[in-house]
Amino acid sequence: MADRFSDLSMKLMNRYGVGEGKEVILVVNEKGSKTLKDVGFAEGTWRLEKVNILSKMGDHYFVKIGPHSFTLPKSEVESIHRYNTDVTTR
C-alpha cells in the first residue's frame, strides 16, 4: 500500500499507459490462471480485459476489474497490453 501514499508511482505508471483509469489486457501464465480461479474467475482464465493496474507492491500488482480488486504476483503475469486508441485501420 506504500505506493498509494505517494503519487510518484502513479505518475510513472500513467506515463507508461497503466494505472487507475487506464485499462489494459493482462495475460497470465499457468500459475496465474490457477490464482485467478482461486479468486473467483472461471477455470482456464488466461486473459483479463479492462484491467486497471492500481499499484505495484513489491512482487505483486494490485489490480481492479469492475468492482473487484485483488493482488496478482508479477511472476504470474506473462504480458500487459495497452488498448491503443491511436491506431487507425488501413
Backbone as a chain_set.jsonl record, in Angstrom:
{"seq": "MADRFSDLSMKLMNRYGVGEGKEVILVVNEKGSKTLKDVGFAEGTWRLEKVNILSKMGDHYFVKIGPHSFTLPKSEVESIHRYNTDVTTR", "coords": {"N": [[0.807, -1.196, 0.0], [2.136, 1.122, 0.182], [2.7, 2.47, -2.193], [0.357, 3.831, -2.689], [0.381, 6.037, -1.047], [2.033, 7.883, -2.107], [2.064, 9.916, -4.961], [3.919, 9.639, -6.91], [4.569, 7.039, -7.912], [2.171, 6.439, -9.257], [2.157, 8.494, -11.169], [4.368, 7.776, -12.695], [3.5, 5.26, -13.603], [1.229, 6.01, -15.084], [2.465, 7.415, -17.1], [3.463, 5.391, -18.655], [1.203, 4.247, -19.629], [-0.339, 2.703, -17.917], [-2.24, 2.262, -14.878], [-4.589, 3.779, -12.589], [-7.697, 4.258, -14.127], [-6.706, 3.68, -16.594], [-7.149, 1.258, -18.838], [-6.09, -2.071, -19.355], [-5.032, -5.097, -21.035], [-4.452, -8.122, -19.53], [-2.333, -10.869, -19.523], [-1.878, -14.045, -18.26], [0.276, -16.624, -16.854], [0.383, -20.252, -16.439], [0.355, -20.714, -13.634], [-0.688, -18.274, -12.834], [-3.242, -18.472, -13.92], [-4.319, -20.395, -12.24], [-4.291, -18.968, -9.848], [-6.146, -16.951, -10.496], [-8.439, -18.523, -10.694], [-8.662, -19.235, -8.012], [-9.429, -16.789, -6.909], [-11.93, -16.484, -7.895], [-12.467, -16.431, -10.66], [-13.375, -18.038, -13.775], [-12.358, -21.406, -14.36], [-9.407, -21.964, -16.209], [-8.99, -19.4, -17.122], [-7.022, -17.173, -18.812], [-6.622, -14.707, -19.827], [-7.322, -11.383, -19.133], [-9.477, -8.661, -19.52], [-9.939, -5.086, -19.683], [-8.621, -4.221, -17.345], [-7.495, -2.439, -14.545], [-4.432, -1.44, -13.42], [-3.673, -0.704, -10.349], [-1.579, -0.327, -8.605], [1.83, -1.227, -7.938], [3.085, -3.449, -5.76], [5.854, -4.272, -4.313], [6.506, -7.488, -5.171], [4.056, -7.842, -6.379], [1.129, -7.026, -8.327], [-1.475, -4.729, -7.775], [-4.628, -4.984, -8.72], [-7.633, -3.969, -10.472], [-10.762, -4.997, -11.553], [-13.675, -4.143, -12.841], [-15.88, -4.1, -10.106], [-14.161, -5.549, -8.529], [-11.187, -6.039, -6.676], [-7.825, -7.112, -6.348], [-4.673, -8.732, -5.544], [-1.973, -9.736, -7.657], [0.656, -11.874, -8.257], [3.648, -10.676, -9.768], [5.226, -12.527, -11.078], [3.422, -14.229, -12.188], [2.298, -12.997, -14.284], [2.282, -12.829, -17.708], [2.17, -10.957, -19.811], [1.365, -7.494, -20.441], [-0.936, -5.593, -22.077], [-1.623, -2.581, -23.635], [-4.642, -0.875, -24.482], [-4.834, 0.442, -27.612], [-5.82, 3.351, -28.732], [-5.067, 5.072, -30.641], [-4.421, 3.973, -33.033], [-5.026, 3.657, -36.439], [-7.115, 2.029, -38.796], [-6.102, 0.627, -41.825]], "CA": [[0.0, 0.0, 0.0], [3.001, 2.298, 0.228], [2.589, 3.206, -3.454], [-0.847, 4.658, -2.663], [0.613, 7.249, -0.267], [2.796, 8.795, -2.945], [1.547, 9.91, -6.322], [5.019, 9.444, -7.835], [4.407, 5.753, -8.579], [1.042, 6.537, -10.18], [2.563, 9.341, -12.282], [5.234, 6.961, -13.544], [2.682, 4.235, -14.24], [0.406, 6.67, -16.09], [3.328, 7.776, -18.222], [3.628, 4.197, -19.48], [-0.089, 3.771, -20.087], [-1.047, 1.88, -16.944], [-2.624, 2.991, -13.679], [-6.025, 3.959, -12.404], [-8.333, 4.903, -15.257], [-6.081, 3.186, -17.826], [-7.486, -0.154, -18.943], [-5.135, -2.903, -20.083], [-5.281, -6.536, -21.137], [-3.441, -8.838, -18.759], [-2.223, -12.281, -19.876], [-1.181, -14.729, -17.171], [0.802, -17.957, -17.137], [-0.403, -21.346, -15.845], [0.175, -20.461, -12.204], [-1.601, -17.136, -12.743], [-4.586, -18.973, -14.189], [-4.773, -21.046, -11.001], [-4.574, -17.889, -8.888], [-7.412, -16.332, -10.891], [-9.505, -19.451, -10.296], [-8.786, -19.124, -6.548], [-10.117, -15.545, -6.526], [-13.31, -16.498, -8.364], [-12.646, -16.453, -12.106], [-13.615, -19.365, -14.341], [-11.173, -22.232, -14.583], [-8.853, -21.8, -17.552], [-8.883, -17.993, -17.496], [-5.632, -16.805, -19.094], [-6.6, -13.339, -20.334], [-8.276, -10.486, -18.492], [-9.611, -7.394, -20.233], [-10.419, -3.92, -18.931], [-7.96, -4.279, -16.045], [-6.776, -1.263, -14.061], [-3.345, -1.754, -12.501], [-3.72, 0.418, -9.426], [-0.298, -0.146, -7.949], [2.702, -2.392, -7.875], [3.54, -3.533, -4.375], [6.894, -5.283, -4.265], [6.41, -8.504, -6.209], [2.652, -8.02, -6.76], [0.313, -5.952, -8.885], [-2.792, -4.556, -7.186], [-5.439, -4.748, -9.912], [-9.081, -3.805, -10.313], [-11.586, -5.346, -12.711], [-15.028, -3.814, -12.395], [-15.9, -3.811, -8.67], [-13.281, -6.482, -7.831], [-9.776, -5.684, -6.549], [-7.02, -8.175, -5.753], [-3.269, -8.694, -5.943], [-1.534, -10.814, -8.54], [2.122, -11.865, -8.301], [4.227, -10.296, -11.055], [5.769, -13.72, -11.71], [2.321, -14.943, -12.836], [1.839, -12.18, -15.416], [3.095, -13.015, -18.912], [2.268, -9.695, -20.55], [0.374, -6.443, -20.239], [-1.164, -4.928, -23.354], [-2.461, -1.39, -23.562], [-5.576, -0.646, -25.566], [-4.288, 1.539, -28.388], [-6.917, 4.052, -29.402], [-4.48, 5.964, -31.638], [-4.144, 3.22, -34.25], [-6.085, 3.728, -37.45], [-7.171, 0.866, -39.677], [-5.839, 0.996, -43.231]], "C": [[0.849, 1.26, 0.0], [2.897, 3.126, -1.045], [1.381, 4.13, -3.47], [-0.631, 5.957, -1.889], [1.407, 8.289, -1.054], [2.228, 8.751, -4.346], [2.654, 9.72, -7.353], [4.87, 8.14, -8.607], [3.287, 5.825, -9.611], [1.406, 7.404, -11.38], [3.45, 8.565, -13.245], [4.43, 5.911, -14.294], [1.828, 4.851, -15.346], [1.22, 7.058, -17.319], [3.504, 6.602, -19.19], [2.297, 3.541, -19.835], [-0.798, 2.819, -19.16], [-1.331, 2.734, -15.716], [-4.125, 3.143, -13.625], [-6.6, 4.749, -13.569], [-7.755, 4.497, -16.596], [-6.332, 1.685, -17.897], [-6.473, -0.884, -19.815], [-5.676, -4.323, -20.186], [-4.128, -7.212, -20.425], [-3.475, -10.31, -19.166], [-1.375, -12.947, -18.81], [-0.643, -16.083, -17.634], [-0.054, -19.007, -16.417], [-0.662, -21.118, -14.358], [-0.784, -19.29, -11.979], [-3.04, -17.544, -12.99], [-5.168, -19.664, -12.958], [-5.098, -20.015, -9.928], [-5.898, -17.222, -9.211], [-8.591, -17.214, -10.524], [-9.749, -19.337, -8.787], [-9.512, -17.855, -6.103], [-11.483, -15.404, -7.19], [-13.528, -16.45, -9.865], [-12.846, -17.891, -12.579], [-12.301, -20.108, -14.532], [-10.707, -22.062, -16.023], [-8.796, -20.36, -18.02], [-7.405, -17.638, -17.637], [-5.508, -15.333, -19.466], [-7.698, -12.541, -19.636], [-8.303, -9.171, -19.26], [-10.181, -6.331, -19.311], [-9.911, -3.931, -17.495], [-7.322, -2.929, -15.751], [-5.692, -1.748, -13.118], [-3.218, -0.55, -11.584], [-2.372, 0.711, -8.801], [0.546, -1.386, -8.142], [3.324, -2.382, -6.495], [4.584, -4.638, -4.301], [6.78, -6.224, -5.437], [4.998, -8.744, -6.701], [2.113, -6.783, -7.476], [-0.987, -5.918, -8.093], [-3.685, -4.13, -8.339], [-6.913, -4.616, -9.555], [-9.736, -4.145, -11.644], [-13.022, -5.139, -12.276], [-14.999, -3.488, -10.912], [-14.901, -4.65, -7.864], [-11.832, -6.017, -7.845], [-9.034, -6.824, -5.868], [-5.574, -7.995, -6.186], [-2.955, -9.913, -6.794], [-0.014, -10.757, -8.591], [2.635, -11.522, -9.699], [4.757, -11.51, -11.804], [4.697, -14.517, -12.455], [1.764, -14.185, -14.036], [2.803, -12.363, -16.58], [3.269, -11.704, -19.663], [1.121, -8.768, -20.19], [0.267, -5.695, -21.563], [-2.06, -3.717, -23.131], [-3.454, -1.405, -24.729], [-5.035, 0.557, -26.321], [-5.407, 2.181, -29.182], [-6.397, 4.97, -30.502], [-4.23, 5.276, -32.973], [-5.313, 3.354, -35.198], [-5.992, 2.509, -38.338], [-6.946, 1.323, -41.11], [-6.514, 0.038, -44.158]], "O": [[0.321, 2.359, -0.167], [2.993, 4.352, -0.993], [1.38, 5.121, -4.2], [-1.402, 6.9, -2.067], [1.432, 9.461, -0.679], [1.939, 7.674, -4.869], [2.371, 9.646, -8.549], [5.027, 8.127, -9.828], [3.44, 5.322, -10.724], [1.009, 7.09, -12.502], [3.306, 8.68, -14.462], [4.649, 5.693, -15.485], [1.713, 4.278, -16.429], [0.717, 7.031, -18.442], [3.672, 6.799, -20.393], [2.272, 2.398, -20.292], [-1.771, 2.181, -19.563], [-0.737, 3.797, -15.537], [-4.842, 2.686, -14.515], [-6.058, 5.785, -13.954], [-8.257, 4.923, -17.637], [-5.784, 0.926, -17.098], [-6.055, -0.391, -20.862], [-6.642, -4.694, -19.519], [-2.963, -6.911, -20.686], [-4.538, -10.93, -19.152], [-0.283, -12.477, -18.49], [-1.054, -16.612, -18.666], [-1.097, -18.678, -15.851], [-1.781, -21.311, -13.884], [-1.592, -19.31, -11.05], [-3.956, -17.028, -12.349], [-6.358, -19.537, -12.668], [-6.067, -20.169, -9.184], [-6.693, -16.951, -8.31], [-9.63, -16.715, -10.091], [-10.894, -19.341, -8.336], [-10.14, -17.839, -5.044], [-12.127, -14.361, -7.082], [-14.676, -16.43, -10.311], [-12.524, -18.84, -11.865], [-11.268, -19.508, -14.828], [-11.521, -22.022, -16.945], [-8.575, -20.111, -19.205], [-6.631, -17.786, -16.691], [-4.413, -14.773, -19.427], [-8.848, -12.971, -19.56], [-7.252, -8.633, -19.609], [-10.816, -6.631, -18.3], [-10.664, -3.685, -16.552], [-6.678, -2.343, -16.622], [-5.991, -2.401, -12.119], [-2.717, 0.5, -11.989], [-2.057, 1.862, -8.499], [0.038, -2.459, -8.468], [4.002, -1.43, -6.11], [4.234, -5.816, -4.233], [6.94, -5.807, -6.584], [4.746, -9.744, -7.374], [2.573, -5.661, -7.262], [-1.543, -6.969, -7.773], [-3.523, -3.036, -8.88], [-7.374, -5.074, -8.51], [-9.335, -3.662, -12.703], [-13.532, -5.878, -11.434], [-14.176, -2.679, -10.485], [-14.802, -4.485, -6.648], [-11.305, -5.644, -8.893], [-9.544, -7.433, -4.927], [-5.28, -7.206, -7.083], [-3.58, -10.966, -6.67], [0.555, -9.718, -8.927], [2.113, -12.021, -10.696], [4.742, -11.53, -13.035], [5.023, -15.384, -13.265], [0.866, -14.672, -14.722], [3.996, -12.086, -16.456], [4.37, -11.371, -20.1], [0.07, -9.189, -19.707], [1.268, -5.222, -22.101], [-3.121, -3.819, -22.516], [-3.142, -1.885, -25.819], [-4.799, 1.601, -25.713], [-5.882, 1.63, -30.175], [-7.187, 5.583, -31.221], [-3.864, 5.934, -33.946], [-6.465, 3.184, -34.799], [-4.897, 2.012, -38.602], [-7.542, 2.306, -41.552], [-6.411, 0.181, -45.376]]}, "num_chains": 1, "name": "protein.A"}
